[in-house]
């Protein structure tokens, strides 16, 4: 009986550590994205919130809008996305490589799959009154 209880306790500790490290990894990723030049954009409409739910969790996706390429990382917990241009994406990749060289074992972020739908159609609602497609990009 004591052996079974110890096994459950051990399993519980492992699951708790996995949960905590997962949250820390996501927060670290978001910090690195901002440092690389990604902007945060809140999902202010129902259409944006619905689109946010379709993005692959914890992965960068390619967004094509008005002939330009952007990279998007979803943050559904805070109802927002992180958006970067090609330069911000390259800076993020360099930061990941540097972190890996420094002994940080996080994997390089993979890009989410493109659904094949026209980029302008999928991303048009995000460009209205959010500022992520103008100015610095």
C-alpha positions as CSV (number, residue, x, y, z in Angstrom):
1,X,0.0,0.0,0.0
2,X,2.8,2.4,0.9
3,X,4.6,1.6,-2.3
4,X,1.5,2.5,-4.4
5,X,1.0,5.8,-2.5
6,X,4.7,6.7,-3.1
7,X,4.2,5.9,-6.8
8,X,1.2,8.2,-7.0
9,X,3.1,10.9,-5.1
10,X,6.0,10.6,-7.4
11,X,3.8,10.8,-10.5
12,X,2.0,13.9,-9.1
13,X,5.3,15.7,-8.5
14,X,6.4,14.9,-12.1
15,X,3.1,16.2,-13.6
16,X,3.3,19.4,-11.5
17,X,6.9,20.0,-12.6
18,X,5.9,19.5,-16.3
19,X,3.0,21.9,-15.9
20,X,5.2,24.6,-14.2
21,X,8.0,24.2,-16.8
22,X,5.5,24.5,-19.6
23,X,4.2,27.8,-18.3
24,X,7.7,29.1,-17.8
25,X,8.7,28.1,-21.3
26,X,5.7,29.9,-22.8
27,X,6.4,33.1,-20.8
28,X,10.1,32.8,-21.8
29,X,9.1,32.5,-25.5
30,X,6.8,35.6,-25.2
31,X,9.6,37.6,-23.6
32,X,12.0,36.6,-26.3
33,X,9.5,37.5,-29.0
34,X,9.0,41.0,-27.6
35,X,12.8,41.5,-27.2
36,X,13.2,40.5,-30.9
37,X,10.8,43.2,-31.9
38,X,7.4,41.4,-32.0
39,X,4.4,43.6,-31.2
40,X,1.4,42.4,-29.1
41,X,-2.0,42.8,-30.7
42,X,-5.2,42.2,-28.7
43,X,-8.0,40.3,-30.3
44,X,-10.7,43.0,-30.0
45,X,-13.4,41.5,-32.2
46,X,-15.3,38.2,-32.2
47,X,-13.8,37.4,-35.6
48,X,-10.3,37.9,-34.2
49,X,-11.0,35.8,-31.1
50,X,-12.3,33.0,-33.3
51,X,-9.3,33.1,-35.5
52,X,-7.0,33.1,-32.5
53,X,-8.5,29.8,-31.4
54,X,-7.5,28.2,-34.8
55,X,-3.8,29.1,-34.5
56,X,-1.5,26.2,-33.5
57,X,-0.6,26.6,-29.8
58,X,2.9,27.5,-28.9
59,X,4.0,27.8,-32.5
60,X,4.8,30.6,-34.9
61,X,2.6,30.8,-38.0
62,X,3.3,32.6,-41.2
63,X,0.8,35.3,-42.0
64,X,0.7,36.9,-45.5
65,X,-1.1,40.2,-45.7
66,X,-1.0,42.8,-48.5
67,X,2.0,41.1,-50.1
68,X,4.1,41.2,-46.9
69,X,5.1,38.3,-44.6
70,X,4.5,38.4,-40.9
71,X,5.1,35.8,-38.2
72,X,2.4,35.3,-35.5
73,X,2.5,33.6,-32.1
74,X,-0.8,33.1,-30.4
75,X,-1.4,33.9,-26.7
76,X,-5.0,32.7,-26.2
77,X,-4.7,33.0,-22.4
78,X,-4.5,36.8,-22.8
79,X,-6.6,37.0,-26.0
80,X,-3.8,38.4,-28.1
81,X,-1.1,37.6,-30.7
82,X,2.5,38.5,-31.0
83,X,3.3,39.8,-34.6
84,X,6.7,40.3,-36.1
85,X,8.1,41.1,-39.5
86,X,10.9,39.1,-41.2
87,X,13.6,41.0,-39.3
88,X,11.9,40.4,-35.9
89,X,11.6,36.7,-36.8
90,X,15.3,36.5,-37.8
91,X,16.2,38.3,-34.5
92,X,14.1,35.8,-32.6
93,X,15.8,32.8,-34.3
94,X,19.2,34.3,-33.5
95,X,18.2,34.7,-29.9
96,X,17.0,31.1,-29.8
97,X,20.3,29.9,-31.2
98,X,22.3,32.0,-28.8
99,X,20.2,30.7,-25.9
100,X,20.8,27.1,-27.1
101,X,24.6,27.8,-27.3
102,X,24.4,29.1,-23.7
103,X,23.0,25.8,-22.5
104,X,19.3,26.5,-22.8
105,X,17.7,23.3,-24.1
106,X,14.6,24.9,-25.7
107,X,14.0,23.7,-29.2
108,X,13.9,26.1,-32.1
109,X,10.4,27.2,-32.8
110,X,8.7,25.5,-35.7
111,X,6.3,27.2,-38.0
112,X,2.6,26.3,-37.9
113,X,1.1,24.8,-41.1
114,X,-0.4,27.1,-43.7
115,X,-4.1,26.2,-44.3
116,X,-3.9,27.2,-47.9
117,X,-6.5,29.9,-47.4
118,X,-5.5,33.3,-48.8
119,X,-3.5,35.2,-46.3
120,X,-5.2,38.4,-47.0
121,X,-8.6,36.8,-46.2
122,X,-7.5,35.2,-42.9
123,X,-5.5,38.2,-41.6
124,X,-7.5,41.2,-42.9
125,X,-9.5,41.6,-39.6
126,X,-6.2,41.9,-37.6
127,X,-5.0,44.8,-39.7
128,X,-8.0,47.0,-39.1
129,X,-7.3,49.5,-36.3
130,X,-4.6,47.5,-34.6
131,X,-1.5,49.2,-36.1
132,X,0.5,46.0,-36.7
133,X,0.6,46.4,-40.5
134,X,1.6,50.0,-40.6
135,X,4.4,52.2,-39.4
136,X,7.4,50.2,-38.2
137,X,6.5,47.2,-40.5
